[in-house]
Amino acid sequence: MTYIPKKMQHYAHAAMNLINMDSENRVVLNVGGIRHETYKATLKKIPATRLSRLTEALANYDPILNEYFFDRHPGVFAQVLNYYRTGKLHYPTDVCGPLFEEELEFWGLDSNQVEPCCWMTYTQHRDTQETLAVLDRLDLDTEKPSEEELARKFGFEEDYYKGTISWWQEMKPRIWSLFDEPYSSNAAKTIGVVSVFFICISILSFCLKTHPDMRVPIVHNITVKTANGSSAWVLEKVETNAHIAFFYIECVCNAWFTFEILVRFISSPNKCEFIKSSVNIIDYIATLSFYIDLVLQRFGSHLENADILEFFSIIRIMRLFKLTRHSSGLKILIQTFRASAKELTLLVFFLVLGIVIFASLVYYAERIQPNPHNDFNSIPLGLWWALVTMTTVGYGDMAPKTYIGMFVGALCALAGVLTIALPVPVIVSNFAMYYSHTQARAKLPKKRRRVLPVEQPRPPRLPGAPGGGVSGCGTPGSGPHSGPMGSGGTGGPRRMNNKTKDLVSPKSDEYTTMIGKPRDGKKSRLL
């Protein structure tokens, strides 16, 4: 027998104590099948989180393997555990943003703690979700709604459940889809084509009737005195009117527009939203302007200012915006300008600033040297020149003649190019973003596979136990040393994650109440 000195025995005993203390301070976390090992002190660095309150009485603790099992995403958990170790939360690029947020919420962490180097990459999904929400509001998806959704939309949901739908309640959604949803059916497509045809004919007629060859002169007989003192009759063209054919064309077109807007108003699911819609406001103002014009021609042609009122018929050209119901590209274009309102405002501000500065500079620059052909007699005239120059239009009606004025003009042109070029890429990127998401939604399958919720298995009944297995546990325990989440039994799965009976609720720092049977065999209640 080998003799070991007492001093060596003391050192060996101390070393064994250190090893035991180190093993007791370690904790093994099995997340999605990947085991992670760390110290309990590391998990205490961020209090009031799920991992900071681990205890062996939890439902997901495995006493056989001495580990905690969580059926969560292992890739995200690697960054979560690194956050406990280093205090810096980074975003994994191979994980979708909403999944990352959901995992952080499960572990009780704040997503706003993501490091600045990963913040822009992490928040891209929020822009995507906002874009998809905008596309949902634009009704670019052509998926046909169910009967229940139609009943909810038109406000007769109770009659639908009772089975007492009237013929008007049944016809109203069909009429609305025919006139307001051009891609809902073949009949709706036909009505949409007819509506586009009348819009194009109305705009074409409005433009062509101003052409000199399309107008009929109004001739009056005038008595004039000749050189020899006698009188003679002379034909004089006083004015011209549009050909009578354009009047009949406008009557037919406006009859269709009147019929269409009345049908859409009667069958609309929400009358207030219909009236407040910008496209509908343009529609019924343009239609009303035609009837006002008829009344003025019939009863107010003798008034002196009657011709001024014809200027307001320009609102009819705004009917082109009705094509937004038939063209998704036009909807995207309008939405792009809405989303780029800040950039457009910034562009206008820079232009106004540059116009005022260069108009003042060119005014005084042209007065320094002798200049008999000076075009800049005032700063307001210089404002027009600066606007034309900064927008690179260059009409040439005004131009600096002196060398200092030419230098100012060169600076004005360069400043205009840079000012316009800066915000334009943002507007282009917004349009590309909306357009790409629209194309992706159009190619996305309408019928997606449904994921059914998994029914949690029940623990088997133990002999002699009136209530079956251990209360509050999701997995059976078969041995005397089985914990609440025991895995030594053979009558069920070894472990599973139970969201409702876990340590910390995602929205609370409180422990979940459960009754378990710890290792010492005594019943305890963990609050």
Buried (B, 14 or more C-beta within 10 A) or exposed (E): EEEEEEEEEEEEEEEEEEEEEEEEEEBBBBBBEEEBEBBEEBBBBBEEBBBBBBEBBBBBBBBBBEBBBBBBBBBBBBBBBEBBEEEEBBBBEEBEBEBBBBBBEBBBBEBEEBEEEBEEBBBEBEEBEEBEEBBEEBEBEEEEBEEEEBBBBBEBBEEBEEEEBEEEBEEBBBBBBBBBBBBBBEEBBEBBEEBBEBBBBBBEBBEBBEEEEBBEEEEEEEEEEEEEEEEEEEEEEEEEEBBEEBBEBBEEBBEBBBEBBEBBEEBBBEEEEBEEEEBBEBBBBBBEBBEBBBEBEEEEEEEEEBEEBEEEBEBBBBBBBBBBBBEBEBBBBBBBEEBBEEBBEBBEEBBEEBBBBBBBBBBBBBBEEEBEEBBBEEBEBBBBBBBBBBBEEEEEEBBBBBEBBBBBBEBBBEBBEEBBEEBEEBBEEBBEBBBEBBEEBEEEEEEEEEEEEEEBEEBBEBEEEEEEBBBBBBBBBBEEBBBBBBBBBEBBEBBBBBEEBBBBBEEEEEBBEBBBBBEEEEEEEBE
